[in-house]
Amino acid sequence: MKIRTLLLTSAVAALLATLGGGIIVWLAVAAAADASAEEEHAQEASRETANLLVLTQEYVLHFEPRAAQQWQQRQAALALILAGGHESPALQSLRRTNGDLPQVFDRLLELPGSPDSPLKTRRQEFLVDELLTATQILADGAYRWAREASATQMEAERRSQHYGMAAFALVVALLLAQALLVMRRVLGPVARLGRATAAVERGDLNMRLKGHTEDELGELNRSFNAMTESLAQRTAQLDREIALRAESEARVRSIITNAPDAFISIDEEGRIDEWNRQAELTFGWQRDEVLGQLLSDLLIPPGMRAGHNAGMKHFVRTGVGPVINNRLEVNALHRDGHEIPVQLSIAAMKNGDTYTANAFLHDISGRRAAQERLSASEKRLRDITNNVPVIISYIDADHRLQFVNETFHEWMGVAPGDAVGRKLIEVVGPVLHSQRRHNIDRALKGERVVFEVESEMRGQLRCLQNVYIPDVRPDGTVAGLYAVASDVTALKQVERRLNELARIDTLTSLPNRRQLEEKLDQAVKRSRRSGRPLAVLFLDIDHFKQINDKHGHGVGDEVLKEFAVRLVHCVRSTDTVARLAGDEFVIVLEGLNDSAEAQIVARKIGQALGPAFGEAAGGLALSSSIGVAFVDAGTKVTPEQIIAKADEALYRAKRAGRATFAVTEWSSDDLAP
Ligand SMILES: Nc1nc2c(ncn2[C@@H]2O[C@H](COP(=O)(O)OP(=O)(O)OP(=O)(O)O)[C@@H](O)[C@H]2O)c(=O)[nH]1
């Protein structure tokens, strides 16, 4: 049952009981009052009857009229008294007795004052006696009535007291029962709830109440449990959030403390309220020294303070300013008075109606010095690149020129300002571009390329040695290429000359062994292509050693020179006459029809040597032995094999007595594989 219903029911019961008890008590009290009034009435009647009896006795002694009058008045008053009161047999008897008295008294009055006869005397005595008896009876009756009324009144009073006590006891009992009920059903659970609430207040959110009755306290218990459960969850959630926030704050503080940049925050008055470790390192002030100090006094150079303070005033009100949310480079004061270049980032923080600021300051002294060093280095590099006689350029992956030096300007006639940013083909033209395109592509694929190319630049043919170096990013992709082009035209000419010299016999100006090998190789290939045979004649001056020995090496040299000239005259211009070494010469005859033609040439040489040599050559007559190797167009032999065959034939000619020639006989073993 609901407590409210229970309390209401018990209250109604108590009320009804109290009401009933009250009515009973009231009735008892009323009865007692009634009995009391009756008792007073009876007492009064008793007193009056007693007085009447006294008056009667006085009257019957003297029979005075005044006494008679008083008796009558008293009797009438008694009649009036007896007329009231509760009807009862005793009262009715008293009324009757009192009502009979006047007749007796009147008869007594009717008697003369002094009886004059015994009869009268007797009659008077009889009437007196009757009157006294009746009055005495009346007095006795009134007395009894008074006693009875007094007993009745006492009984009524006692009863009313009993009823009052009983009602009081009932009310007390009911109140006690109700109190017990309240204690059992309300105060106990409320006390437990109070203890549980106190426990919750102390922070014990695991407190749960047992006893899930269906009354209000049961509901309250459930609500309390739900509330503590919710509180526990909410508290746990809050704890987690607080922990997360604390962790986040700790992280932020750690980041700020250990930030590589100086972190400074200022309040709306421009006073410092945060100063991290890097700020200490950068500006030389310790955190404890600067907290509460004006930023402008510590960090702003004197010349900038007025502007700073004006800007601060505006910023504090509006949250905006030229330095807010911008990255600027400014100068700040170090503790020792020197200025430090710093990169400044400021964020505004709204704080009620005003704004405060958080600033990160990064000391860029090192960077600035590095920039200056870099600029100087770049300038030096530019000076160098502009003054070296090579083209230095950078071509990006899109084939656009991103750098060219002054030499490029000089050779190509395009100023760096007109070349940078444009496609290479637009700057150098399609011809030069096509000469380089393949190698550019190779370099852009990551290959270091070195190549030579001859290009006409501003009407001048230049032989350029190019080095393309790929610009490889850390991830392996190629951003572009560095191109270095050196003009090796002069070098090439020297090289060509050296090459020629290396392939020419300096004494006779004939091709030497090296050039002979090249020319023979080409001749063999031509022979195969043309199908025309060729022949190689291997010549050696007979007894040349003796010329040297007899006439000296100078004469020997002259002999060799004139010998060479005579050989050249014996062959066609398309043939090759070469000096191998010492007095050994080789002639390559091309475009032959058969071996007979080679033999004809051999004989012709023999005849050409017949006349005496010039004066410088000592006027000598000499001869030569010749080995002839005839090579048909279809014969697959190598130049070395041909030379060897000719040498072999020469040996045979020497053996045959010199001043003659011998022709090679090829066997199948001689064929090249
Ligand atoms: N003057 C001169 N002599 C040279 C030169 N080169 C080699 N000789 C000499 O040429 C000579 C060659 O002699 P050989 O061919 O071996 O002998 P030879 O006397 O010709 O005898 P045969 O060849 O058997 O007839 C050597 O004495 C070399 O010193 C040169 O450039 N100038």
The ligand as an ORCA input file, in Angstrom:
! r2SCAN-3c Opt
* xyz 0 1
  N     117.548      4.621    -91.921
  C     116.607      3.919    -91.363
  N     116.805      2.649    -91.077
  C     115.854      1.942    -90.528
  C     114.664      2.524    -90.169
  N     113.863      1.554    -89.589
  C     114.585      0.420    -89.616
  N     115.807      0.642    -90.213
  C     116.828     -0.319    -90.470
  O     116.435     -1.077    -91.551
  C     117.157     -2.277    -91.519
  C     116.292     -3.383    -91.927
  O     117.037     -4.436    -92.222
  P     116.395     -5.813    -92.494
  O     115.284     -5.683    -93.373
  O     116.282     -6.556    -91.265
  O     117.546     -6.469    -93.295
  P     118.031     -6.174    -94.807
  O     119.336     -5.606    -94.645
  O     117.035     -5.315    -95.499
  O     117.983     -7.595    -95.295
  P     116.920     -8.234    -96.202
  O     115.632     -7.641    -95.823
  O     117.020     -9.667    -95.827
  O     117.320     -7.981    -97.567
  C     117.735     -2.356    -90.128
  O     119.154     -2.148    -90.201
  C     117.079     -1.256    -89.379
  O     117.937     -0.700    -88.424
  C     114.441      3.877    -90.415
  O     113.392      4.472    -90.110
  N     115.479      4.532    -91.014
*
